[in-house]
Amino acid sequence: MINKMAHKIDNQTEEEKREILRRYRHLLKTASPYFKEGDAQLIKKAFRTAADGHIEMRRKTGEPYIFHPIAVAQIVVEEINLGPTAIAAALLHDVVEDTEVTIEEIEREFGTKIAKIVDGVTKISSTDVKDFEFDRNISQQAENFRKMLLTLSDDVRVIMVKIADRLHNMRTLDSMARHKQLKIASETIYIYAPLAHRLGLYKIKSELEDLYLKYTHQEAYRDIAQKLNETKVKRDKFIEDFIAPLRESISNAGFPARILGRPKSIYSIWNKMKVQNIPFEKVYDLFAIRIIIDVNSENEKSDCWRVYSLVTDSYNPNPDRLRDWISTPRANGYESLHTTVMGPDGKWVEVQIRTERMDEIAEKGFAAHWKYKEQNKNKSKKNGKRSDNSGLDAWLGVIRDLREKSKKGEWTATEFINDFRQDLFEKEVFVFTPKGELLTLANGATALDFAFHVHTEIGYHCLGAKVNQKLVPLNHQLKNGDQVEIITSKKQTPSADWLRFVQSAKAKAGIKEYLKSQKEIVVNKGLHILRKKLSDLGLHYNETLLDQIKIFLELKKSYDLLHAIGKGYITPQHINRFKEWKVKRDNEAKKAAVAAPESENLKKNKNKAKIDTLFIGDESGIEYTLAKCCNPLPGDDVFGFITIHDGIKIHRTDCPQMVKAMAQHGDRIIRAQWKSQRELAFLAILKVQGTDRLGLLKDITQVISGDLQVNMRAMNIGITDEGIFAGNIKVFVYDTQHLETLITKIRLVEGIVSVDRCDTDE
């Protein structure tokens, strides 16, 4: 197919042709420092193949589709620092999925490495996996994630190209339909941003988070961006005044250095506002000062500490906010020295100190880490240095283990993704083995996680642990600096309870593997018992009969049914009652077949109240329910989600409970839009706080029921001995504008400190 394809680029308009070639030449210019002999020809061939394959295709923006592969390749080389193999794969990444070119042809023309990368980022066809749409345990998106992630251990460039692909898609998300924006944004925050962090791509991770916020919490994003812009001049002056004495002292000490102020991402500011429940004005660390020194690698650690002493000569440090990621780098290779100092006007300022090498790893992540690793691979390791088992090498080893277990069918795709995310941790804990080897685990890791990290067999037989010479249970959470010794017993075996407190994907995979092997024995026993019992009752065992037994016993999986029989939880008496139920149901079905079919429809319509305040897709009058997890109101930005058993549920686009569901089942998202109406009232919940005084509740009630004529359903207020009160008020409002008016009025009541909308009253 590749050889038969004509070079159709001339079919583009002259202006588009010039723009395509301009972008391609810019890519070549950027990539040329990485080229060896033959690389330019490889890139040219990949570009021609992609241009020909996508010639008839347009993006949602209307521009030629080839703009996208070129942009992805540009990100791969310019922002991730990868070479010609990844660049070629980036140019070809959509060819197999969107054209008639096969992966076999890619392998024949471009080699095995490029073919594997392209195959890794190519989505599974919907015809390859059955019943995606409404099987709660199957998700085509999750299957695609699993396929991609399981190639990571073979070639990490698969993930790099996919992250570049996702970054460009997020940058151009404006042209997509609303429900597609929600699907893609949710996938991004659930998988791709954590992956970028795990691979050390901090700049890309921050941009992905900001873009997620832009499309899911639009008002919050615009508000923070506007306030950052309004305070930019004042902030820039503060930064310049703060840097001036540091620049002088560092220069006088003989350190070539770059000093700059880096603003915090909008997402990180929003997250801090949400976690600490504070307004923008109370977020003081809106930026960080970064000092990047150009020194020899042999002295970089001591030189960073010397610069730290110069910083603390000028400003007083907060001793509780010192983070030494030079002596103990983070698991993704990140190295830097962080301190927080008291700056002018009594403001805390974070200062990051690192070398040019460390900064490149922080910006380019995995690729830069490996470049420096190769340069230093022959250097001897000293005692006390971090073991490779604590870093990216160890993580890739875990992925290889997960791949082998996944091949055995021990996880559904959704289970795999959920467990995999456990290893995309941002916060870490540093612990030591009895011999002093330093290991890095996810923050919150337990003694049992440590045991599985060392070896799966040690995890299987872990009886307990000694942490700092003290005996602790399996679920003991580890802290920085703990020295851990695992106690084992051959009699000890995993139990399902272990899954409740382990954090790592490796531990979960090991436990599930053992439990599954034990279950198989019980399931086979259950199958034998069931076949014999059905035969005694004159029934022939088949899949249809098995499904009927599941319905009767209210079980979802045949596996669970057979396991329960094998364990003796389901007895022969249950099967006897099933036969009686089956006979009765079959008789009723015969009678029902004679009755008019309209009766069932009438019954359904009678029991379901139609709510006609939303357009679902492009239609009105479709039945739905409002989700209780986020309590949407008219005026909220909302979407519909098709559930398995409960029809369409309406959620707010910022519903935190739905990020995971949207990431895994984006095909169930449906557009929803409120109609203009002031007829129906909706329940809203307000959280109020303040100082108690005589007549306060009366004044609040007067505002709600008297001044604004709002119906109040309930008021639950608690008052402490110190005279502080807090509680919830449930009111009925027409829309978000009506609610905002009410909140504004209540805030004016004397003694009220805060009034905020709540998702639930829990």
FENQUINOR-V160005 format. One record per helix or strand. SS is the DSSP state (H for helix, E for strand). FROM is the first residue (numbers start at 1). TO is the last residue. Records with the same first field share a line. If there is no record, write none. Layout:
SS: FROM-TO / FROM-TO
This chain:
H: 8-11 / 14-34 / 39-53 / 66-78 / 84-92 / 95-98 / 103-110 / 112-121 / 140-149 / 157-171 / 173-175 / 178-198 / 202-216 / 218-230 / 232-252 / 266-276 / 280-282 / 297-314 / 319-321 / 344-346 / 356-364 / 366-375 / 388-390 / 392-407 / 413-421 / 447-454 / 456-460 / 496-500 / 505-536 / 543-553 / 558-567 / 572-594 / 598-607 / 656-664 / 666-668 / 696-707 / 736-747
E: 58-58 / 64-64 / 257-263 / 287-293 / 316-317 / 323-324 / 337-342 / 348-355 / 428-433 / 438-442 / 446-446 / 462-467 / 470-472 / 477-477 / 483-488 / 614-616 / 619-620 / 625-626 / 638-642 / 648-652 / 669-674 / 682-691 / 712-719 / 724-733 / 752-758
